[in-house]
Amino acid sequence: MNRTTPFLAFLLVPVLGLASQPVAAQDAMPPAPAPAANDPFALGETYVDEAMRWIAKGNNPVQRLEYMHADLDYVYDDGSTRDERRMELWFRNPDAFRANFKYAGRDSTFLLVGERGFLIRDRIRVTSLNDSPTMKEVMPMLKNYRMVLQEVSRMVVPKTPGARFRFEGMVSHAQASGGQWFKVVRTAPREPLMTYFFGSAPRRDGGGIRAIAPDRLIIHGEPGSNYQGDEYRLEDWARDGPAAQNEPTRYPKRIRLYAIGIDAEDKPTMRATVNFLEVNSAIDPALLTPPF
């Protein structure tokens, strides 16, 4: 992502996250096989597996993102563009995206399927965005949203073909869950370099600590680019309320995005509150079907 890409990368992490509270009893799981002590790639893969299982509450982690349904409040401000809204969205990987939000002061539904875009109002008033001379400018925005959600699918399933994970050591930090991070670098063909700072928590068997999920994620800028990259701060994963107990996976309640070397600590490019998020739950096919 770069400074011209508005808003959605907050969703990056439905299966990678942070916790500052003890692991719940439901998280009991067999320990991962011990990696070779001197193999940074074996260690890196083990810590990614640990974090994904923690997010999945001890269940099998997501193997592929098929669908996503979310509700969120976000503010995006890069100094030249400001956007603040509440949005409910549905995504079918990789081609269909639907969102409800206010547009031009009116409740609106936008649908993008393949290269066809639609604006739906009052349930029955449908405008083809491809054919509208006044609404064509909306199409790049919708395609951009969908592109970011396609990137999210890579984050949900980080172990894609060719991806490798290199453990670069423990990092002590005052803001690290458990007091220290597992620093793991991800490389993959034709994808940006990523660095995860996984939090830590005691193993249930008392045998040291394990990775639980990243407090921070850095997506580095392309080599030779003046843009250093984006840093995501992922907060409030461990919640104990009844609603959270019924959620099949953990996700960050609050997310902040910083443009590295540009944003001040108190002025992130984006901040978001995720009110609701489900991955791979059934979605009514009619929601993502073109109206004509």
PyMOL commands that set and color helices and strands:
alter all, ss='L'
color gray80, all
select helices_A, chain A and resi 8-12+25-27+40-55+138-156+177-179+242-245+285-288
alter helices_A, ss='H'
color red, helices_A
select strands_A, chain A and resi 67-77+82-92+96-103+106-113+116-121+125-128+164-172+180-187+194-202+209-220+229-235+254-259+270-279
alter strands_A, ss='S'
color yellow, strands_A
deselect
rebuild
show_as cartoon
